[in-house]
Amino acid sequence: EVVPHPPYSPYLAPCDFFQFRNLKNFLSGKKFSSEVMSIVNDYFEGLGISFFSEGRKNSEHSWTKCVDLEGDYVEK
């Protein structure tokens, strides 16, 4: 069965939902100029495999809720 969905939903976008929200928190309060790439690389290199495994598991739970509620899902 094909489930209709909007072209973009922040509840279904893994980068918005998990990865970049965490990166935003990591970068909060830091001041930098040309070393941005170095800081971002350090961030991703410092993450363990469990970070991505847990994120995927949490995302699957959220995706299921969103589909079950026909897109009417809001994180509280």
The 8 nearest C-alpha neighbors of each residue, nearest first, counted from 0:
[[1, 2, 3, 66, 4, 67, 69, 63],
 [0, 2, 3, 4, 66, 69, 5, 67],
 [1, 3, 0, 4, 66, 69, 70, 5],
 [4, 2, 1, 5, 69, 70, 6, 66],
 [3, 5, 2, 6, 70, 7, 8, 69],
 [4, 6, 7, 8, 3, 70, 11, 2],
 [7, 5, 4, 8, 3, 11, 9, 12],
 [8, 6, 5, 9, 12, 11, 4, 10],
 [7, 9, 10, 11, 12, 5, 6, 4],
 [10, 8, 12, 11, 15, 16, 7, 13],
 [9, 11, 8, 12, 16, 62, 65, 61],
 [10, 12, 8, 9, 62, 13, 16, 61],
 [11, 13, 9, 15, 14, 10, 16, 8],
 [14, 12, 16, 15, 17, 11, 58, 18],
 [15, 13, 18, 16, 19, 12, 17, 20],
 [16, 14, 12, 13, 19, 17, 9, 20],
 [15, 17, 13, 14, 12, 10, 9, 20],
 [16, 18, 20, 14, 15, 13, 19, 54],
 [19, 17, 14, 21, 20, 22, 15, 16],
 [18, 20, 22, 21, 14, 15, 17, 23],
 [19, 21, 23, 22, 17, 18, 15, 24],
 [20, 22, 24, 19, 23, 18, 25, 17],
 [23, 21, 19, 25, 24, 20, 26, 18],
 [24, 22, 20, 26, 21, 25, 19, 27],
 [23, 25, 21, 27, 22, 26, 20, 19],
 [24, 26, 22, 23, 27, 21, 42, 29],
 [27, 25, 23, 24, 29, 22, 28, 30],
 [26, 28, 24, 29, 25, 23, 22, 30],
 [27, 29, 26, 30, 25, 24, 23, 31],
 [30, 28, 26, 27, 31, 25, 38, 24],
 [31, 29, 28, 32, 26, 27, 35, 34],
 [32, 30, 34, 35, 29, 33, 38, 26],
 [31, 33, 34, 35, 30, 36, 29, 38],
 [34, 32, 35, 31, 36, 37, 38, 30],
 [33, 35, 37, 36, 32, 31, 38, 39],
 [36, 34, 38, 37, 33, 39, 32, 31],
 [37, 35, 39, 38, 34, 40, 33, 41],
 [36, 38, 40, 34, 35, 39, 41, 42],
 [37, 39, 41, 35, 36, 40, 42, 34],
 [38, 40, 42, 36, 41, 37, 35, 43],
 [41, 39, 37, 43, 42, 38, 36, 44],
 [42, 40, 38, 44, 39, 43, 45, 37],
 [41, 43, 39, 45, 40, 44, 38, 46],
 [44, 42, 40, 45, 46, 41, 39, 47],
 [45, 43, 41, 46, 42, 40, 47, 39],
 [46, 44, 42, 43, 41, 47, 40, 48],
 [47, 45, 43, 44, 50, 48, 42, 49],
 [46, 48, 49, 50, 45, 51, 44, 43],
 [47, 49, 50, 51, 52, 46, 53, 45],
 [48, 50, 52, 47, 51, 53, 46, 54],
 [51, 49, 48, 53, 47, 52, 54, 46],
 [50, 52, 54, 49, 53, 48, 55, 47],
 [53, 51, 49, 55, 54, 50, 56, 48],
 [52, 54, 56, 55, 50, 51, 49, 57],
 [55, 53, 51, 57, 56, 52, 58, 50],
 [54, 56, 58, 52, 53, 57, 51, 59],
 [55, 57, 53, 59, 54, 58, 52, 60],
 [58, 56, 54, 60, 59, 55, 53, 61],
 [57, 59, 55, 61, 60, 56, 54, 62],
 [60, 58, 62, 56, 61, 57, 63, 55],
 [59, 61, 57, 63, 58, 62, 64, 56],
 [62, 60, 58, 64, 63, 59, 65, 57],
 [63, 61, 59, 65, 64, 60, 11, 58],
 [62, 64, 66, 60, 61, 65, 67, 59],
 [65, 63, 67, 61, 62, 66, 68, 60],
 [64, 66, 70, 72, 62, 68, 63, 67],
 [65, 67, 69, 63, 68, 64, 70, 62],
 [68, 66, 64, 69, 65, 63, 70, 62],
 [67, 69, 65, 71, 66, 70, 64, 72],
 [70, 68, 66, 67, 71, 65, 72, 4],
 [71, 69, 65, 68, 72, 66, 4, 67],
 [70, 72, 68, 69, 65, 73, 66, 67],
 [73, 71, 65, 70, 68, 74, 64, 10],
 [72, 74, 75, 71, 10, 65, 70, 61],
 [75, 73, 72, 10, 61, 16, 65, 64],
 [74, 73, 72, 61, 10, 71, 64, 16]]
